[in-house]
Amino acid sequence: MNEQVKPQPFDAERVRADFPILNQEVNGHPLVYLDNAATTQKPRAVIQALVDYYEHDNSNVHRGAHALADRATQKFEAARVKVAEFINAPEARQVIWTRGTTEGINLVASSWGRSNLKAGDRVLVSAMEHHSNIVPWQMVAAEKGATVEAIPVDADGVLDLAALQGMLDERVKMVACGHVSNALGTVNPVEQVIRLAHGVGALTLIDGAQAVSHWPVDMQALDCDFYVFSAHKLFGPTGLGALYGKVALLEAMPPYQGGGEMIESVSFAGTTYNQLPYKFEAGTPDIAGVIAFGAAIDYLNQLDRAGAAAHEKALLAYADHVVVTDEQDLARTVMEITGGQGANVVYDPVGGPFLAAIMEAAAPEARIIEYGILAPDDAQFAALFPLLKRLNVKPHSTMKTQNTLIAPKPPKKS
């Protein structure tokens, strides 16, 4: 019996050396990459898995009767087993390959939604969701006469569980929620969300794109109905992801697309669909990407994840100052810290009334990056204030709410 290799103690420099792209300079400085919420860089092991496939095993899977096809199929299905074990799915056939989190959500909304939603039904999504977990539900709801409603988020970016509980009734058929917010980093209490939803007979879909790379996720412990994530947020290739679903639900759902692997037999008289997981994997899959995804799982499994988390926590301690806005005046405190100059760059995912304090705390000609509009109330500030300070306000969110980003009040007459 093979013993599992114990991860080496976490060493940031050793891990950095695993990523070839980091061995370069940008603007005269060693590259420091912090945009992992958008996509992760790829370790050498993942890149090599892609190269090895194309140099040694390139073939289609499940259909060739030759050595290359056998090797490619074995590695392709081995990757599925690795992903299933990584998320503690009961069976590997519950892992469906997709093009990413977005397609996983679209698959469920289209296949399950069209088969189960009807007029008057309700779908609840959190107000902090990525639009990929909003638009697919809006599309199927419009078709079926259902409604999509937002679960409120408070000014601190925390999901309002009391509000969710008040919204739940027998008309709610699906609750879709991100495990971790891509904008805020908020870790949602998905265990409680799932329990509350199941209490009224609703299903749950959890967007795990921002969660799976940070700590172990356990499908059997969570008891969610669907869980979706992307390979590229997990050191794997772009254009690939996985959908987990409970067997009974997946078996009852019709195929999402037709042709290729999803067919068991076909004639003009009728078609028989393949068994799980292939029923949802039409066409030729991204074989190289899947195999490289398996290599990414291997890479992550050999890391000291507890040590990495401790290192991350230590990095947070480098913050020179922490302002507790419930207890301290933000603008005054920032001005004291900066000797009256203000902050040169401000990142704000909340907006709302807090935006006025942020503008006061900003230095002249500062950059204010508004990534989201999570606050339920409008921003209120003098219209000329950002102009007088020559502030560069950049809205980066593609989300729109019923509130406006800036609702200025007119300046007082002198």
C-alpha positions in Angstrom: 0.0 0.0 0.0 1.4 3.4 -1.0 1.7 5.9 1.8 0.6 9.4 1.1 3.6 11.8 0.8 3.6 14.3 3.7 3.7 17.9 2.4 7.0 19.7 3.0 6.8 22.7 5.4 5.6 25.8 3.6 8.4 27.8 2.1 7.2 30.9 0.1 10.5 31.2 -2.0 10.4 27.5 -2.9 6.8 27.8 -4.0 7.5 30.9 -5.9 10.2 29.1 -7.8 7.5 26.5 -9.0 5.9 29.2 -11.2 8.1 30.1 -14.2 6.1 33.3 -15.1 7.2 34.9 -11.8 10.9 34.7 -13.0 10.7 38.1 -14.7 10.7 41.8 -14.0 7.9 44.3 -14.7 8.7 48.0 -14.6 12.2 47.2 -13.3 11.0 45.2 -10.3 10.5 41.4 -9.7 7.0 40.5 -10.7 4.6 40.2 -7.7 1.2 38.8 -8.9 -1.8 39.6 -6.7 -4.7 39.0 -9.1 -5.3 35.4 -8.2 -9.1 36.1 -7.7 -9.2 36.7 -11.5 -6.9 33.7 -12.4 -4.0 31.9 -10.8 -0.6 31.5 -12.4 0.4 27.9 -13.4 3.1 25.9 -11.7 5.7 24.1 -13.8 4.0 20.7 -13.1 0.8 21.8 -14.8 2.5 23.3 -17.8 4.6 20.1 -18.1 1.4 18.0 -18.0 0.1 19.9 -21.0 3.3 19.4 -22.9 3.6 15.7 -22.0 0.1 15.0 -23.3 0.7 16.7 -26.7 4.2 15.1 -27.0 3.3 11.6 -25.9 -0.4 10.8 -25.5 -2.4 13.1 -27.9 -5.5 11.1 -28.9 -9.3 11.2 -28.4 -10.7 9.5 -25.3 -13.3 6.7 -24.9 -13.3 5.7 -28.5 -9.9 4.6 -29.9 -8.6 1.0 -29.8 -4.9 1.9 -29.6 -2.2 2.7 -27.1 -2.4 6.5 -27.3 -6.2 6.4 -26.8 -5.8 4.0 -23.9 -3.2 6.2 -22.1 -5.2 9.4 -22.8 -8.4 7.9 -21.5 -6.8 6.5 -18.4 -5.2 9.9 -17.5 -8.5 11.8 -18.4 -10.6 9.6 -16.0 -7.9 9.6 -13.4 -8.2 13.4 -13.2 -11.9 13.0 -12.6 -11.2 10.7 -9.7 -8.7 13.2 -8.3 -11.2 16.0 -8.4 -13.9 13.9 -6.8 -11.5 13.0 -4.0 -10.4 16.6 -3.7 -14.0 17.7 -2.9 -15.0 14.5 -1.2 -17.7 13.6 -3.6 -19.2 10.2 -3.0 -18.7 9.1 -6.6 -16.5 10.2 -9.5 -19.5 10.2 -11.8 -20.9 13.1 -9.9 -18.1 15.3 -11.4 -19.1 16.8 -14.7 -16.5 18.6 -16.8 -17.5 22.1 -17.9 -15.8 25.1 -19.5 -15.7 26.8 -16.0 -17.9 28.0 -13.2 -20.0 30.1 -15.5 -21.0 27.1 -17.7 -21.6 25.0 -14.7 -24.2 27.4 -13.4 -25.7 27.8 -16.9 -25.9 24.0 -17.2 -27.9 23.7 -14.0 -30.1 26.8 -14.7 -30.9 25.5 -18.2 -31.3 21.8 -17.5 -32.7 21.7 -14.0 -34.3 25.1 -14.2 -36.3 24.5 -17.5 -37.5 21.1 -16.1 -38.5 22.3 -12.7 -39.3 26.0 -12.5 -42.8 27.2 -13.2 -44.7 30.5 -13.0 -44.7 31.9 -9.5 -41.6 30.1 -8.3 -38.7 32.0 -6.8 -35.0 31.8 -7.1 -32.9 33.5 -4.4 -29.3 34.7 -5.0 -27.1 36.7 -2.7 -26.6 40.4 -3.5 -22.9 39.9 -3.6 -23.0 37.3 -6.4 -20.9 37.4 -9.5 -23.2 38.1 -12.5 -22.5 34.5 -13.7 -24.7 33.4 -10.8 -27.4 36.0 -11.5 -27.9 36.2 -15.3 -28.5 32.4 -16.0 -31.3 32.4 -13.4 -32.8 35.6 -14.8 -32.9 34.0 -18.3 -34.7 30.8 -17.2 -36.9 32.7 -14.8 -38.1 35.1 -17.6 -38.9 32.0 -19.7 -40.8 30.2 -17.0 -42.5 33.1 -15.3 -40.5 32.8 -12.1 -38.7 35.5 -10.2 -35.1 36.1 -9.1 -34.6 37.9 -5.8 -31.5 39.2 -4.0 -30.7 38.1 -0.5 -29.5 41.4 1.2 -25.9 42.1 2.2 -25.2 44.5 5.1 -22.8 47.5 4.9 -19.9 45.2 6.1 -20.4 42.9 3.2 -22.0 40.1 5.3 -24.9 38.0 4.1 -28.1 38.8 6.1 -29.2 35.4 7.3 -32.2 36.8 9.1 -33.4 38.3 5.9 -32.8 35.0 4.1 -34.9 33.2 6.6 -37.7 35.7 6.2 -37.6 35.3 2.4 -37.8 31.5 2.4 -41.2 29.8 1.7 -42.5 26.9 -0.3 -42.3 28.9 -3.5 -38.5 29.1 -3.3 -37.1 26.4 -5.5 -33.4 27.3 -5.6 -31.0 29.3 -3.5 -27.7 30.2 -5.3 -24.9 31.6 -3.3 -21.1 32.1 -3.6 -18.9 30.3 -1.1 -16.5 33.3 -1.1 -17.2 36.7 -2.7 -14.8 37.5 -5.5 -15.2 41.2 -4.7 -15.1 41.3 -0.9 -13.4 38.1 0.1 -16.4 37.5 2.4 -16.7 33.8 3.4 -20.4 33.1 3.4 -22.0 30.8 5.9 -23.0 28.3 3.2 -23.6 25.5 5.7 -26.4 27.6 7.3 -27.7 28.8 3.9 -28.0 25.2 2.7 -29.7 24.1 5.9 -32.2 26.9 5.8 -32.9 26.3 2.1 -33.5 22.6 2.6 -35.8 23.4 5.4 -38.4 24.7 2.9 -37.6 22.1 0.3 -35.4 24.3 -1.9 -32.3 23.2 -3.7 -28.9 24.9 -3.4 -26.1 25.8 -5.8 -22.8 27.0 -4.3 -20.3 28.9 -6.5 -17.0 27.6 -5.1 -14.7 29.4 -7.6 -13.0 31.5 -4.9 -13.1 28.9 -2.2 -11.5 25.7 -3.4 -8.0 27.0 -3.6 -8.0 28.2 0.0 -9.2 25.3 2.1 -10.6 21.8 1.7 -14.3 21.6 0.7 -16.4 18.6 1.5 -19.5 17.9 -0.6 -20.8 15.2 1.8 -20.4 17.5 4.8 -21.9 20.5 3.1 -24.8 18.5 1.7 -25.3 21.1 -1.1 -27.2 20.0 -4.2 -24.8 21.5 -6.8 -21.3 22.9 -6.4 -19.3 24.6 -9.2 -15.7 25.8 -9.6 -13.1 26.5 -12.2 -9.7 25.0 -12.9 -7.9 28.3 -13.6 -8.6 29.6 -10.0 -6.9 26.4 -8.8 -3.6 26.6 -10.7 -5.1 24.7 -13.6 -5.8 25.7 -17.2 -8.4 28.3 -18.4 -11.6 27.2 -20.1 -12.2 24.3 -17.8 -14.2 23.6 -14.7 -16.2 21.1 -12.8 -19.8 20.7 -11.7 -20.7 18.5 -8.7 -24.3 17.3 -8.4 -26.2 14.8 -6.3 -26.8 11.7 -8.4 -30.6 11.7 -8.3 -30.7 15.3 -9.5 -28.2 14.7 -12.3 -29.9 11.6 -13.5 -33.3 13.3 -13.6 -32.0 16.3 -15.5 -32.1 16.3 -19.4 -28.8 16.8 -21.3 -27.5 20.4 -21.7 -26.1 19.9 -25.2 -26.4 17.2 -27.8 -23.9 15.2 -29.8 -20.7 13.3 -29.2 -19.9 11.8 -25.8 -23.4 12.3 -24.4 -24.9 9.7 -26.8 -25.3 6.0 -26.1 -27.0 5.1 -29.3 -28.6 7.3 -32.0 -30.9 6.7 -35.0 -33.5 8.7 -36.8 -36.1 6.8 -34.8 -34.7 8.2 -31.5 -31.6 8.6 -29.3 -30.6 7.1 -26.0 -28.4 9.3 -23.8 -25.3 8.1 -22.1 -24.9 7.5 -18.4 -23.4 9.9 -15.9 -21.1 11.8 -16.1 -21.0 11.6 -19.9 -24.6 12.7 -20.4 -23.5 16.2 -19.8 -20.2 16.1 -21.7 -21.2 16.6 -25.4 -18.5 16.8 -28.0 -14.7 16.2 -27.7 -13.6 17.4 -24.3 -10.6 19.5 -23.4 -8.5 16.4 -22.8 -5.2 18.1 -22.3 -6.8 20.6 -19.9 -8.4 17.9 -17.8 -5.2 16.0 -17.5 -3.4 19.3 -16.5 -6.2 19.9 -14.0 -5.4 16.6 -12.4 -1.8 17.8 -12.2 -2.9 21.0 -10.5 -4.8 18.9 -7.9 -1.6 16.9 -7.3 0.4 20.1 -6.9 -2.1 21.6 -4.4 -2.3 18.4 -2.4 1.5 18.3 -1.9 1.5 21.9 -0.5 1.5 22.5 3.2 -1.9 24.3 3.0 -2.0 25.0 6.8 1.5 26.5 6.5 0.3 28.6 3.5 -2.6 29.9 5.5 -0.3 30.8 8.4 2.0 32.6 6.0 -1.0 34.5 4.6 -2.1 35.5 8.1 1.4 36.7 8.8 1.4 38.9 5.7 -1.8 40.5 6.9 0.0 41.5 10.1 2.2 43.7 7.9 -0.6 46.2 7.6 0.7 49.4 9.2 -2.7 50.5 10.4 -6.2 49.0 10.8 -9.1 51.5 11.1 -12.3 50.1 12.8 -14.9 52.2 11.0 -17.6 51.4 13.5 -15.5 53.0 16.3 -13.2 55.5 14.5 -13.8 58.4 12.1 -12.2 57.1 8.8 -11.3 60.4 7.2 -9.9 61.9 10.4 -7.9 58.8 11.2 -6.4 58.4 7.7 -5.4 62.1 7.7 -3.7 61.6 11.0 -1.8 58.6 9.8 -0.7 60.2 6.5 0.2 63.6 8.1 -2.7 65.3 6.5 -2.0 64.1 2.9 -4.7 61.4 2.6 -4.6 58.1 0.8 -3.4 58.0 -2.8 -5.2 54.8 -3.8 -8.5 53.6 -2.4 -10.3 50.3 -3.2 -13.9 50.1 -2.2 -16.3 47.2 -3.0 -19.2 48.6 -0.9 -20.1 52.1 -2.0 -23.2 53.7 -0.5 -22.9 56.3 2.3 -19.4 55.2 3.1 -18.2 56.7 -0.2 -18.4 60.2 1.2 -16.0 59.3 4.0 -13.7 57.6 1.5 -13.5 60.8 -0.6 -12.7 62.8 2.4 -9.9 60.4 3.3 -8.4 60.5 -0.2 -5.5 62.7 -1.2 -5.9 65.2 -4.0 -5.8 63.5 -7.4 -6.2 60.1 -5.6 -7.5 57.0 -7.5 -10.7 55.6 -6.0 -11.5 52.2 -7.4 -15.2 51.3 -6.9 -15.4 47.5 -7.6 -19.0 46.9 -6.4 -22.1 48.5 -5.1 -23.1 46.3 -2.2 -24.4 49.0 0.2 -28.2 49.2 0.1 -28.3 53.0 0.4 -27.3 55.7 -2.0 -24.1 57.7 -1.7 -24.6 61.3 -0.6 -21.9 63.9 -1.0 -21.5 67.4 -2.5 -21.4 67.2 -6.3 -18.4 69.4 -6.6 -16.3 67.7 -3.9 -14.6 65.0 -6.2 -14.0 67.7 -8.8 -12.4 70.1 -6.4 -10.1 67.4 -5.1 -9.5 66.2 -8.7 -10.3 62.6 -7.7 -10.1 59.9 -10.2 -13.1 57.6 -9.5 -13.1 54.4 -11.5 -16.2 52.2 -11.4 -15.0 48.6 -12.1 -18.2 46.7 -11.3 -20.4 45.4 -14.1 -23.2 44.8 -11.6 -26.1 47.3 -11.4 -28.5 47.6 -8.6 -31.6 49.7 -8.1 -29.4 52.3 -6.4 -27.2 54.7 -8.3 -23.4 54.7 -7.8 -23.4 58.4 -7.0 -26.5 60.3 -5.9 -25.0 63.7 -5.2 -26.8 66.3 -3.1 -26.4 69.9 -4.3 -23.8 72.1 -2.5 -25.0 74.6 0.0 -25.4 78.1 -1.3 -22.9 80.5 0.2 
